[in-house]
Amino acid sequence: MYEACFNNKFTNALVFYIFLLLLLLVSPFLFFWELIHTVRSCFRCSENMSGKVVLITGASSGLGELMAYEYAKRGAYLAIIAIKEPESRLEQVADRARELGSPDVLYMFADVSKVDECRMFVDNTIKHFGHLDHLVCNAGIGPIYSIRHEVTKFVPVMDINFWGSVYPTHFAIPHLMKTKGKIIVNASSAGVLHPPKGGFYNASKAALISFYESLRFEVSPTITITILTLGFIQTNLITAEYSTKGFGVRLRKDVKDVLPTMGAEPCTKAIVDGVCKGATSITEPRFMKALFLIKFLFPQLHSFYFNVGVPSKNRRLKRDE
């Protein structure tokens, strides 16, 4: 019946613009709907984390470390995971979490890109605490891609960022089903906006969003999935020093010196507050949501502000290895 509309180039475009116009007409109502939902969430009861067990990957620094501290303040038991490196601070993070109020902290060194090690730390968490309430898939790396680099060097990006979340999720689901628990996955706004030089990092985060949005239908409402789509947060991941430690393009300046960023501590508090109130998606800073809308409805404008906001001069702040 409608096939003719979509086979013709003009009518196909016309249908799109009619739908877009209708969306703009109802947008005031959608705006107030979103506003009411936001206000109601402020008064929603927060989950009592006292005695709950939280497993966090990538917990030796950055958001993972700060989330461990935030959960510790709420009285949660913690299992924290990080890869074993000479400069790892995981043991110090465990000690600090105990000081902040966590009754017990189990720390383990593991490589989340290896399926057997993910099975190991999930099993050890259950053996130690007896149950699991929150799984925080936070481990990730963020090398900057350039076509001048050997493409095979970027294989670990997908292994760590994507499979490093999927593996522990797979082994944790049976335990989270028993406690009606939560899965929190750090997927990044880069998976939606595809900023320049993101390359494989953007792709790995987009894959996370797609996987966990699909997984919702299988585990909901027993397990709540919270997808984090964060902008630039002031962690080591966006510093010039971080870019010199691995592969990929090296930064000459910290990202915060070039683009607007959000402090890590207020971001972490907003994340844990939202998770404990049952949020299924969290975007910080909040203005990033407007950029998502522009990306899908006005792609030309999306390209324009990236060209203006990240001009060629700033794109050349980087130099090849």
Backbone hydrogen bonds, N-H to C=O, Kabsch-Sander energy under -0.5 kcal/mol:
donor,donor_aa,acceptor,acceptor_aa,energy
5,C,2,Y,-0.9
6,F,2,Y,-1.0
6,F,3,E,-0.5
7,N,3,E,-1.4
8,N,4,A,-1.3
12,N,8,N,-2.4
13,A,9,K,-1.8
14,L,10,F,-2.5
15,V,11,T,-2.4
16,F,12,N,-1.4
17,Y,13,A,-2.2
18,I,14,L,-2.1
19,F,15,V,-2.3
20,L,16,F,-2.4
21,L,17,Y,-2.3
22,L,18,I,-2.4
23,L,19,F,-2.2
24,L,20,L,-2.2
25,L,21,L,-2.1
26,V,22,L,-1.9
27,S,23,L,-0.9
29,F,26,V,-0.6
30,L,26,V,-2.0
31,F,27,S,-2.8
32,F,28,P,-2.0
33,W,29,F,-2.1
34,E,30,L,-2.5
35,L,31,F,-2.3
36,I,32,F,-2.7
37,H,33,W,-2.3
38,T,34,E,-2.2
39,V,35,L,-2.4
40,R,36,I,-2.7
41,S,37,H,-1.9
42,C,38,T,-1.0
42,C,39,V,-0.6
43,F,39,V,-0.6
43,F,40,R,-1.0
44,R,41,S,-0.7
47,E,276,C,-2.6
49,M,47,E,-0.7
51,G,75,G,-2.0
52,K,49,M,-2.2
54,V,77,Y,-2.6
55,L,134,H,-2.8
56,I,54,V,-0.5
56,I,79,A,-2.6
57,T,136,V,-2.3
58,G,81,I,-0.5
59,A,81,I,-2.7
64,G,61,S,-0.7
65,E,61,S,-1.4
66,L,62,G,-2.0
67,M,63,L,-2.7
68,A,64,G,-1.8
69,Y,65,E,-1.8
70,E,66,L,-2.2
71,Y,67,M,-2.6
72,A,68,A,-2.1
73,K,69,Y,-2.1
74,R,70,E,-0.7
74,R,71,Y,-0.6
75,G,72,A,-1.9
76,A,71,Y,-2.0
77,Y,52,K,-3.3
78,L,104,D,-2.2
79,A,54,V,-2.6
80,I,106,L,-2.5
81,I,56,I,-2.7
82,A,108,M,-1.4
85,E,83,I,-0.7
88,S,85,E,-1.8
93,V,89,R,-2.3
94,A,90,L,-2.2
95,D,91,E,-2.1
96,R,92,Q,-2.5
97,A,93,V,-2.5
98,R,94,A,-1.9
99,E,95,D,-1.8
100,L,96,R,-1.7
101,G,97,A,-0.5
101,G,98,R,-1.0
102,S,97,A,-2.2
106,L,78,L,-3.2
107,Y,105,V,-0.6
108,M,80,I,-2.4
110,A,82,A,-1.8
110,A,108,M,-0.5
112,V,110,A,-0.7
114,K,111,D,-2.0
115,V,113,S,-0.6
118,C,114,K,-1.7
119,R,115,V,-2.2
120,M,116,D,-1.9
121,F,117,E,-2.2
122,V,118,C,-1.8
123,D,119,R,-2.5
124,N,120,M,-2.7
125,T,121,F,-1.5
126,I,122,V,-1.9
127,K,123,D,-2.5
128,H,124,N,-2.2
129,F,125,T,-2.8
130,G,125,T,-0.5
130,G,126,I,-2.1
133,D,53,V,-2.3
134,H,53,V,-2.2
135,L,182,K,-2.5
136,V,55,L,-3.5
136,V,134,H,-0.5
137,C,135,L,-0.7
137,C,184,I,-3.4
138,N,136,V,-1.2
144,I,249,V,-0.6
145,Y,143,P,-0.5
145,Y,197,K,-1.8
149,H,146,S,-2.0
153,K,150,E,-1.5
154,F,151,V,-1.7
155,V,152,T,-1.4
157,V,154,F,-1.2
158,M,154,F,-0.8
158,M,155,V,-0.6
159,D,155,V,-1.8
160,I,156,P,-2.8
161,N,157,V,-2.4
162,F,158,M,-1.5
163,W,158,M,-1.8
164,G,159,D,-0.6
165,S,162,F,-1.8
166,V,162,F,-2.2
167,Y,163,W,-2.7
169,T,165,S,-1.7
170,H,166,V,-2.6
171,F,167,Y,-1.8
172,A,168,P,-1.8
173,I,169,T,-1.9
175,H,172,A,-0.7
176,L,172,A,-2.5
177,M,173,I,-2.3
178,K,174,P,-0.9
179,T,175,H,-1.0
180,K,176,L,-0.9
181,G,176,L,-2.4
182,K,133,D,-2.6
183,I,224,T,-2.6
184,I,135,L,-3.3
185,V,183,I,-0.5
185,V,226,T,-2.5
186,N,137,C,-2.4
187,A,185,V,-1.3
187,A,228,L,-1.6
188,S,228,L,-1.8
189,S,230,L,-2.9
191,G,188,S,-1.3
192,V,189,S,-1.9
193,L,189,S,-2.8
194,H,190,A,-1.6
198,G,195,P,-1.6
201,Y,198,G,-2.1
203,A,199,G,-1.9
204,S,200,F,-2.6
205,K,201,Y,-2.0
206,A,202,N,-2.5
207,A,203,A,-2.1
208,L,204,S,-1.5
209,I,205,K,-2.2
210,S,206,A,-2.3
211,F,207,A,-2.6
212,Y,208,L,-2.8
213,E,209,I,-2.2
214,S,210,S,-1.7
215,L,211,F,-2.4
216,R,212,Y,-1.5
217,F,213,E,-0.5
217,F,214,S,-1.0
218,E,215,L,-1.4
219,V,215,L,-1.7
220,S,216,R,-2.8
222,T,219,V,-0.6
223,I,219,V,-2.4
224,T,181,G,-2.0
226,T,183,I,-3.2
226,T,224,T,-0.5
227,I,225,I,-0.5
227,I,280,T,-2.0
228,L,185,V,-2.9
228,L,226,T,-0.6
229,T,227,I,-0.5
229,T,282,I,-2.7
230,L,228,L,-0.5
231,G,284,E,-3.0
233,I,231,G,-0.7
234,Q,262,M,-2.9
235,T,233,I,-2.4
238,I,235,T,-1.4
239,T,236,N,-1.6
243,S,239,T,-1.4
244,T,240,A,-0.8
244,T,241,E,-0.9
245,K,242,Y,-1.5
246,G,242,Y,-0.5
249,V,144,I,-2.7
250,R,319,R,-2.0
252,R,317,L,-1.1
255,V,238,I,-2.8
257,D,254,D,-1.5
258,V,255,V,-2.1
259,L,255,V,-3.1
262,M,232,F,-2.2
267,C,263,G,-1.4
268,T,264,A,-2.5
269,K,265,E,-2.4
270,A,266,P,-2.1
271,I,267,C,-2.1
272,V,268,T,-2.5
273,D,269,K,-2.5
274,G,270,A,-2.2
275,V,271,I,-2.8
276,C,272,V,-2.5
277,K,273,D,-1.0
278,G,275,V,-1.7
279,A,274,G,-2.7
282,I,227,I,-2.2
288,M,285,P,-1.8
289,K,286,R,-1.9
290,A,287,F,-0.9
291,L,287,F,-1.1
292,F,288,M,-1.7
293,L,289,K,-1.8
294,I,290,A,-2.2
295,K,291,L,-2.4
296,F,292,F,-1.7
297,L,293,L,-2.5
298,F,294,I,-2.5
301,L,298,F,-0.6
302,H,298,F,-2.0
303,S,299,P,-2.2
304,F,300,Q,-2.0
305,Y,301,L,-2.6
306,F,302,H,-1.4
307,N,303,S,-2.1
308,V,304,F,-2.3
309,G,305,Y,-3.1
310,V,306,F,-2.0
314,N,311,P,-0.7
315,R,311,P,-2.2
316,R,312,S,-1.2
317,L,314,N,-1.9
318,K,315,R,-0.7
319,R,250,R,-2.1
